[in-house]
Amino acid sequence: MSKRSMTYYVVTRERGENWDARLSMRQQEKWDEHAAFMNALVDDGFVVLGGPLGDGEKILLIIAAASEQAIESRLADDPWTPLRLLRTASVECWEILLNASK
């Protein structure tokens, strides 16, 4: 699939019910597996930008995908999803009108 057929989405993920607030992000269960999964999404060009917002309660992802269903499907494979460490709070299509790189 060419990059031209991709749409950008703003995805917000939140800490899930099994997040241990006593531990840092990198101390959560299966951190290494989660980090490797996310790095692979970046390598694939699926995740363009991503990281925690503010105090880390929410995570912002900019994703290039063909559809919301593609996003849901890919993020379901995140090791933190079935562990309920993270959940997807919102997926919104993003129309980019301003771009400093052009």
N, CA, C and O atoms as a GROMACS GRO file, in nm:
protein
  408
    1MET      N    1   0.085  -0.117   0.000
    1MET     CA    2   0.000   0.000   0.000
    1MET      C    3   0.090   0.123   0.000
    1MET      O    4   0.182   0.132   0.081
    2SER      N    5   0.064   0.216  -0.087
    2SER     CA    6   0.148   0.334  -0.096
    2SER      C    7   0.115   0.432   0.015
    2SER      O    8   0.005   0.431   0.070
    3LYS      N    9   0.212   0.517   0.046
    3LYS     CA   10   0.191   0.618   0.151
    3LYS      C   11   0.078   0.713   0.112
    3LYS      O   12   0.010   0.767   0.200
    4ARG      N   13   0.057   0.734  -0.019
    4ARG     CA   14  -0.048   0.827  -0.063
    4ARG      C   15  -0.187   0.780  -0.026
    4ARG      O   16  -0.277   0.862  -0.010
    5SER      N   17  -0.207   0.650  -0.013
    5SER     CA   18  -0.339   0.599   0.022
    5SER      C   19  -0.362   0.599   0.174
    5SER      O   20  -0.469   0.560   0.221
    6MET      N   21  -0.262   0.641   0.248
    6MET     CA   22  -0.273   0.644   0.393
    6MET      C   23  -0.338   0.773   0.441
    6MET      O   24  -0.323   0.879   0.379
    7THR      N   25  -0.408   0.761   0.550
    7THR     CA   26  -0.467   0.874   0.619
    7THR      C   27  -0.400   0.881   0.755
    7THR      O   28  -0.364   0.778   0.812
    8TYR      N   29  -0.382   1.001   0.805
    8TYR     CA   30  -0.326   1.016   0.938
    8TYR      C   31  -0.437   1.019   1.042
    8TYR      O   32  -0.543   1.077   1.022
    9TYR      N   33  -0.408   0.954   1.155
    9TYR     CA   34  -0.501   0.949   1.266
    9TYR      C   35  -0.429   0.992   1.394
    9TYR      O   36  -0.310   0.965   1.412
   10VAL      N   37  -0.504   1.057   1.482
   10VAL     CA   38  -0.456   1.089   1.616
   10VAL      C   39  -0.522   0.987   1.709
   10VAL      O   40  -0.645   0.980   1.719
   11VAL      N   41  -0.439   0.909   1.774
   11VAL     CA   42  -0.488   0.802   1.862
   11VAL      C   43  -0.444   0.834   2.004
   11VAL      O   44  -0.326   0.861   2.030
   12THR      N   45  -0.539   0.831   2.095
   12THR     CA   46  -0.509   0.849   2.236
   12THR      C   47  -0.531   0.717   2.307
   12THR      O   48  -0.637   0.655   2.296
   13ARG      N   49  -0.430   0.675   2.380
   13ARG     CA   50  -0.441   0.556   2.463
   13ARG      C   51  -0.429   0.599   2.608
   13ARG      O   52  -0.365   0.700   2.639
   14GLU      N   53  -0.492   0.523   2.696
   14GLU     CA   54  -0.491   0.554   2.839
   14GLU      C   55  -0.448   0.431   2.918
   14GLU      O   56  -0.455   0.317   2.871
   15ARG      N   57  -0.402   0.458   3.039
   15ARG     CA   58  -0.369   0.348   3.128
   15ARG      C   59  -0.494   0.266   3.154
   15ARG      O   60  -0.602   0.319   3.176
   16GLY      N   61  -0.476   0.136   3.151
   16GLY     CA   62  -0.588   0.046   3.174
   16GLY      C   63  -0.602   0.009   3.320
   16GLY      O   64  -0.526   0.055   3.406
   17GLU      N   65  -0.700  -0.074   3.348
   17GLU     CA   66  -0.735  -0.110   3.486
   17GLU      C   67  -0.625  -0.187   3.557
   17GLU      O   68  -0.622  -0.189   3.680
   18ASN      N   69  -0.535  -0.251   3.483
   18ASN     CA   70  -0.428  -0.328   3.547
   18ASN      C   71  -0.295  -0.254   3.555
   18ASN      O   72  -0.194  -0.313   3.595
   19TRP      N   73  -0.294  -0.126   3.519
   19TRP     CA   74  -0.172  -0.046   3.531
   19TRP      C   75  -0.137  -0.033   3.680
   19TRP      O   76  -0.222   0.002   3.761
   20ASP      N   77  -0.013  -0.061   3.714
   20ASP     CA   78   0.031  -0.050   3.852
   20ASP      C   79   0.090   0.089   3.872
   20ASP      O   80   0.203   0.116   3.829
   21ALA      N   81   0.015   0.178   3.936
   21ALA     CA   82   0.056   0.317   3.955
   21ALA      C   83   0.180   0.330   4.042
   21ALA      O   84   0.244   0.436   4.044
   22ARG      N   85   0.216   0.225   4.114
   22ARG     CA   86   0.336   0.229   4.198
   22ARG      C   87   0.463   0.214   4.115
   22ARG      O   88   0.573   0.243   4.162
   23LEU      N   89   0.447   0.167   3.991
   23LEU     CA   90   0.563   0.139   3.905
   23LEU      C   91   0.571   0.241   3.791
   23LEU      O   92   0.470   0.295   3.747
   24SER      N   93   0.692   0.265   3.745
   24SER     CA   94   0.710   0.351   3.628
   24SER      C   95   0.666   0.276   3.502
   24SER      O   96   0.640   0.155   3.507
   25MET      N   97   0.657   0.347   3.393
   25MET     CA   98   0.616   0.286   3.266
   25MET      C   99   0.708   0.169   3.231
   25MET      O  100   0.661   0.063   3.191
   26ARG      N  101   0.837   0.189   3.245
   26ARG     CA  102   0.935   0.086   3.208
   26ARG      C  103   0.940  -0.031   3.305
   26ARG      O  104   1.004  -0.132   3.278
   27GLN      N  105   0.872  -0.019   3.418
   27GLN     CA  106   0.866  -0.127   3.516
   27GLN      C  107   0.738  -0.210   3.504
   27GLN      O  108   0.722  -0.310   3.573
   28GLN      N  109   0.647  -0.169   3.417
   28GLN     CA  110   0.521  -0.242   3.401
   28GLN      C  111   0.550  -0.380   3.341
   28GLN      O  112   0.651  -0.400   3.273
   29GLU      N  113   0.460  -0.473   3.367
   29GLU     CA  114   0.473  -0.609   3.314
   29GLU      C  115   0.488  -0.606   3.162
   29GLU      O  116   0.418  -0.532   3.093
   30LYS      N  117   0.578  -0.687   3.112
   30LYS     CA  118   0.605  -0.704   2.968
   30LYS      C  119   0.645  -0.573   2.899
   30LYS      O  120   0.610  -0.549   2.784
   31TRP      N  121   0.719  -0.488   2.971
   31TRP     CA  122   0.767  -0.363   2.910
   31TRP      C  123   0.851  -0.390   2.785
   31TRP      O  124   0.830  -0.327   2.682
   32ASP      N  125   0.946  -0.484   2.794
   32ASP     CA  126   1.035  -0.510   2.681
   32ASP      C  127   0.957  -0.553   2.557
   32ASP      O  128   0.987  -0.510   2.446
   33GLU      N  129   0.857  -0.637   2.577
   33GLU     CA  130   0.776  -0.684   2.465
   33GLU      C  131   0.693  -0.569   2.406
   33GLU      O  132   0.680  -0.556   2.284
   34HIS      N  133   0.637  -0.487   2.493
   34HIS     CA  134   0.559  -0.371   2.447
   34HIS      C  135   0.648  -0.275   2.369
   34HIS      O  136   0.610  -0.229   2.262
   35ALA      N  137   0.766  -0.244   2.422
   35ALA     CA  138   0.858  -0.152   2.356
   35ALA      C  139   0.901  -0.207   2.220
   35ALA      O  140   0.906  -0.132   2.122
   36ALA      N  141   0.931  -0.335   2.212
   36ALA     CA  142   0.970  -0.396   2.084
   36ALA      C  143   0.855  -0.390   1.984
   36ALA      O  144   0.876  -0.363   1.866
   37PHE      N  145   0.733  -0.414   2.031
   37PHE     CA  146   0.615  -0.406   1.944
   37PHE      C  147   0.598  -0.265   1.889
   37PHE      O  148   0.576  -0.247   1.769
   38MET      N  149   0.607  -0.165   1.976
   38MET     CA  150   0.590  -0.026   1.932
   38MET      C  151   0.701   0.016   1.836
   38MET      O  152   0.676   0.085   1.738
   39ASN      N  153   0.824  -0.025   1.865
   39ASN     CA  154   0.935   0.007   1.775
   39ASN      C  155   0.914  -0.056   1.637
   39ASN      O  156   0.950   0.004   1.536
   40ALA      N  157   0.857  -0.176   1.633
   40ALA     CA  158   0.828  -0.241   1.505
   40ALA      C  159   0.722  -0.163   1.428
   40ALA      O  160   0.729  -0.154   1.306
   41LEU      N  161   0.623  -0.106   1.498
   41LEU     CA  162   0.520  -0.024   1.431
   41LEU      C  163   0.583   0.102   1.370
   41LEU      O  164   0.542   0.147   1.264
   42VAL      N  165   0.683   0.158   1.439
   42VAL     CA  166   0.755   0.273   1.384
   42VAL      C  167   0.835   0.230   1.262
   42VAL      O  168   0.832   0.298   1.159
   43ASP      N  169   0.905   0.119   1.272
   43ASP     CA  170   0.985   0.069   1.159
   43ASP      C  171   0.899   0.043   1.037
   43ASP      O  172   0.944   0.062   0.924
   44ASP      N  173   0.775  -0.001   1.058
   44ASP     CA  174   0.681  -0.028   0.949
   44ASP      C  175   0.620   0.100   0.890
   44ASP      O  176   0.554   0.095   0.786
   45GLY      N  177   0.643   0.214   0.955
   45GLY     CA  178   0.583   0.339   0.910
   45GLY      C  179   0.440   0.357   0.956
   45GLY      O  180   0.373   0.451   0.914
   46PHE      N  181   0.393   0.268   1.040
   46PHE     CA  182   0.256   0.275   1.090
   46PHE      C  183   0.242   0.384   1.196
   46PHE      O  184   0.152   0.467   1.188
   47VAL      N  185   0.332   0.384   1.294
   47VAL     CA  186   0.337   0.492   1.393
   47VAL      C  187   0.437   0.594   1.345
   47VAL      O  188   0.554   0.563   1.322
   48VAL      N  189   0.391   0.719   1.331
   48VAL     CA  190   0.475   0.828   1.284
   48VAL      C  191   0.541   0.899   1.402
   48VAL      O  192   0.660   0.928   1.399
   49LEU      N  193   0.463   0.924   1.506
   49LEU     CA  194   0.510   0.987   1.630
   49LEU      C  195   0.434   0.924   1.745
   49LEU      O  196   0.321   0.878   1.728
   50GLY      N  197   0.495   0.923   1.862
   50GLY     CA  198   0.422   0.871   1.977
   50GLY      C  199   0.495   0.892   2.106
   50GLY      O  200   0.618   0.903   2.109
   51GLY      N  201   0.419   0.898   2.214
   51GLY     CA  202   0.477   0.909   2.347
   51GLY      C  203   0.375   0.957   2.447
   51GLY      O  204   0.265   1.000   2.411
   52PRO      N  205   0.414   0.951   2.575
   52PRO     CA  206   0.324   0.992   2.682
   52PRO      C  207   0.302   1.143   2.682
   52PRO      O  208   0.391   1.220   2.645
   53LEU      N  209   0.184   1.184   2.724
   53LEU     CA  210   0.150   1.325   2.740
   53LEU      C  211   0.158   1.362   2.888
   53LEU      O  212   0.122   1.281   2.974
   54GLY      N  213   0.205   1.482   2.916
   54GLY     CA  214   0.204   1.534   3.053
   54GLY      C  215   0.258   1.437   3.155
   54GLY      O  216   0.375   1.399   3.151
   55ASP      N  217   0.172   1.397   3.248
   55ASP     CA  218   0.212   1.310   3.358
   55ASP      C  219   0.217   1.162   3.318
   55ASP      O  220   0.246   1.077   3.402
   56GLY      N  221   0.188   1.131   3.192
   56GLY     CA  222   0.195   0.994   3.144
   56GLY      C  223   0.068   0.914   3.154
   56GLY      O  224   0.066   0.796   3.120
   57GLU      N  225  -0.040   0.977   3.200
   57GLU     CA  226  -0.168   0.906   3.209
   57GLU      C  227  -0.223   0.871   3.071
   57GLU      O  228  -0.294   0.772   3.054
   58LYS      N  229  -0.188   0.956   2.973
   58LYS     CA  230  -0.235   0.935   2.835
   58LYS      C  231  -0.115   0.926   2.742
   58LYS      O  232  -0.009   0.984   2.767
   59ILE      N  233  -0.133   0.853   2.634
   59ILE     CA  234  -0.031   0.837   2.531
   59ILE      C  235  -0.090   0.885   2.400
   59ILE      O  236  -0.202   0.850   2.364
   60LEU      N  237  -0.013   0.966   2.329
   60LEU     CA  238  -0.056   1.017   2.200
   60LEU      C  239   0.022   0.945   2.090
   60LEU      O  240   0.144   0.935   2.096
   61LEU      N  241  -0.050   0.895   1.990
   61LEU     CA  242   0.012   0.833   1.874
   61LEU      C  243  -0.039   0.902   1.748
   61LEU      O  244  -0.159   0.927   1.735
   62ILE      N  245   0.051   0.934   1.657
   62ILE     CA  246   0.013   0.977   1.523
   62ILE      C  247   0.038   0.856   1.435
   62ILE      O  248   0.151   0.806   1.427
   63ILE      N  249  -0.067   0.810   1.369
   63ILE     CA  250  -0.061   0.685   1.295
   63ILE      C  251  -0.100   0.708   1.150
   63ILE      O  252  -0.195   0.782   1.121
   64ALA      N  253  -0.027   0.646   1.059
   64ALA     CA  254  -0.060   0.645   0.917
   64ALA      C  255  -0.123   0.509   0.886
   64ALA      O  256  -0.056   0.406   0.893
   65ALA      N  257  -0.252   0.510   0.854
   65ALA     CA  258  -0.324   0.384   0.834
   65ALA      C  259  -0.432   0.400   0.728
   65ALA      O  260  -0.473   0.512   0.696
   66ALA      N  261  -0.477   0.290   0.677
   66ALA     CA  262  -0.583   0.292   0.576
   66ALA      C  263  -0.721   0.312   0.638
   66ALA      O  264  -0.813   0.360   0.571
   67SER      N  265  -0.737   0.275   0.767
   67SER     CA  266  -0.868   0.284   0.830
   67SER      C  267  -0.856   0.274   0.982
   67SER      O  268  -0.753   0.234   1.035
   68GLU      N  269  -0.964   0.310   1.049
   68GLU     CA  270  -0.970   0.292   1.194
   68GLU      C  271  -0.963   0.144   1.230
   68GLU      O  272  -0.904   0.108   1.332
   69GLN      N  273  -1.023   0.060   1.148
   69GLN     CA  274  -1.020  -0.084   1.173
   69GLN      C  275  -0.877  -0.137   1.169
   69GLN      O  276  -0.842  -0.226   1.246
   70ALA      N  277  -0.795  -0.083   1.078
   70ALA     CA  278  -0.655  -0.125   1.070
   70ALA      C  279  -0.582  -0.089   1.199
   70ALA      O  280  -0.497  -0.164   1.246
   71ILE      N  281  -0.614   0.027   1.254
   71ILE     CA  282  -0.552   0.070   1.379
   71ILE      C  283  -0.594  -0.022   1.493
   71ILE      O  284  -0.509  -0.069   1.569
   72GLU      N  285  -0.721  -0.047   1.505
   72GLU     CA  286  -0.772  -0.135   1.611
   72GLU      C  287  -0.708  -0.273   1.602
   72GLU      O  288  -0.670  -0.331   1.704
   73SER      N  289  -0.696  -0.324   1.482
   73SER     CA  290  -0.639  -0.456   1.461
   73SER      C  291  -0.492  -0.461   1.502
   73SER      O  292  -0.449  -0.554   1.571
   74ARG      N  293  -0.415  -0.362   1.460
   74ARG     CA  294  -0.271  -0.361   1.493
   74ARG      C  295  -0.249  -0.341   1.642
   74ARG      O  296  -0.166  -0.409   1.702
   75LEU      N  297  -0.322  -0.249   1.704
   75LEU     CA  298  -0.301  -0.222   1.846
   75LEU      C  299  -0.350  -0.337   1.934
   75LEU      O  300  -0.308  -0.350   2.049
   76ALA      N  301  -0.439  -0.420   1.883
   76ALA     CA  302  -0.485  -0.538   1.958
   76ALA      C  303  -0.370  -0.635   1.981
   76ALA      O  304  -0.374  -0.714   2.075
   77ASP      N  305  -0.267  -0.629   1.896
   77ASP     CA  306  -0.151  -0.717   1.909
   77ASP      C  307  -0.046  -0.664   2.006
   77ASP      O  308   0.053  -0.733   2.033
   78ASP      N  309  -0.066  -0.544   2.059
   78ASP     CA  310   0.025  -0.489   2.159
   78ASP      C  311   0.018  -0.577   2.283
   78ASP      O  312  -0.092  -0.601   2.334
   79PRO      N  313   0.130  -0.626   2.334
   79PRO     CA  314   0.126  -0.711   2.455
   79PRO      C  315   0.056  -0.645   2.573
   79PRO      O  316   0.008  -0.715   2.662
   80TRP      N  317   0.051  -0.513   2.577
   80TRP     CA  318  -0.015  -0.445   2.688
   80TRP      C  319  -0.167  -0.440   2.673
   80TRP      O  320  -0.237  -0.411   2.770
   81THR      N  321  -0.218  -0.467   2.552
   81THR     CA  322  -0.364  -0.462   2.533
   81THR      C  323  -0.435  -0.575   2.608
   81THR      O  324  -0.524  -0.546   2.688
   82PRO      N  325  -0.400  -0.702   2.586
   82PRO     CA  326  -0.472  -0.807   2.659
   82PRO      C  327  -0.444  -0.806   2.810
   82PRO      O  328  -0.524  -0.857   2.888
   83LEU      N  329  -0.330  -0.748   2.849
   83LEU     CA  330  -0.300  -0.736   2.992
   83LEU      C  331  -0.380  -0.623   3.057
   83LEU      O  332  -0.379  -0.608   3.180
   84ARG      N  333  -0.447  -0.544   2.976
   84ARG     CA  334  -0.526  -0.428   3.020
   84ARG      C  335  -0.438  -0.324   3.091
   84ARG      O  336  -0.479  -0.261   3.189
   85LEU      N  337  -0.316  -0.309   3.036
   85LEU     CA  338  -0.229  -0.203   3.085
   85LEU      C  339  -0.256  -0.074   3.008
   85LEU      O  340  -0.241   0.036   3.062
   86LEU      N  341  -0.296  -0.089   2.882
   86LEU     CA  342  -0.336   0.025   2.800
   86LEU      C  343  -0.465  -0.008   2.729
   86LEU      O  344  -0.493  -0.124   2.698
   87ARG      N  345  -0.543   0.097   2.704
   87ARG     CA  346  -0.664   0.082   2.622
   87ARG      C  347  -0.671   0.202   2.529
   87ARG      O  348  -0.620   0.310   2.561
   88THR      N  349  -0.733   0.183   2.416
   88THR     CA  350  -0.750   0.292   2.321
   88THR      C  351  -0.870   0.376   2.365
   88THR      O  352  -0.981   0.325   2.377
   89ALA      N  353  -0.845   0.505   2.388
   89ALA     CA  354  -0.951   0.596   2.434
   89ALA      C  355  -1.019   0.663   2.316
   89ALA      O  356  -1.141   0.684   2.318
   90SER      N  357  -0.941   0.699   2.212
   90SER     CA  358  -1.002   0.764   2.096
   90SER      C  359  -0.915   0.746   1.973
   90SER      O  360  -0.793   0.733   1.980
   91VAL      N  361  -0.983   0.746   1.859
   91VAL     CA  362  -0.918   0.742   1.728
   91VAL      C  363  -0.988   0.847   1.643
   91VAL      O  364  -1.109   0.839   1.620
   92GLU      N  365  -0.912   0.947   1.597
   92GLU     CA  366  -0.971   1.054   1.518
   92GLU      C  367  -0.890   1.077   1.392
   92GLU      O  368  -0.767   1.082   1.396
   93CYS      N  369  -0.960   1.091   1.282
   93CYS     CA  370  -0.896   1.123   1.155
   93CYS      C  371  -0.839   1.265   1.166
   93CYS      O  372  -0.900   1.353   1.225
   94TRP      N  373  -0.719   1.284   1.106
   94TRP     CA  374  -0.651   1.413   1.117
   94TRP      C  375  -0.625   1.469   0.979
   94TRP      O  376  -0.549   1.411   0.901
   95GLU      N  377  -0.688   1.580   0.948
   95GLU     CA  378  -0.664   1.649   0.821
   95GLU      C  379  -0.552   1.749   0.845
   95GLU      O  380  -0.570   1.847   0.918
   96ILE      N  381  -0.438   1.724   0.784
   96ILE     CA  382  -0.323   1.812   0.804
   96ILE      C  383  -0.332   1.929   0.707
   96ILE      O  384  -0.329   1.911   0.585
   97LEU      N  385  -0.342   2.048   0.762
   97LEU     CA  386  -0.350   2.169   0.681
   97LEU      C  387  -0.220   2.249   0.685
   97LEU      O  388  -0.190   2.323   0.591
   98LEU      N  389  -0.143   2.233   0.791
   98LEU     CA  390  -0.018   2.306   0.806
   98LEU      C  391   0.096   2.206   0.817
   98LEU      O  392   0.087   2.108   0.891
   99ASN      N  393   0.204   2.232   0.743
   99ASN     CA  394   0.316   2.141   0.743
   99ASN      C  395   0.443   2.222   0.721
   99ASN      O  396   0.465   2.272   0.611
  100ALA      N  397   0.525   2.237   0.822
  100ALA     CA  398   0.645   2.318   0.816
  100ALA      C  399   0.752   2.261   0.725
  100ALA      O  400   0.843   2.333   0.683
  101SER      N  401   0.744   2.131   0.693
  101SER     CA  402   0.849   2.068   0.612
  101SER      C  403   0.832   2.093   0.463
  101SER      O  404   0.916   2.051   0.384
  102LYS      N  405   0.725   2.160   0.423
  102LYS     CA  406   0.703   2.186   0.279
  102LYS      C  407   0.746   2.324   0.243
  102LYS      O  408   0.735   2.364   0.127
   0.00000   0.00000   0.00000
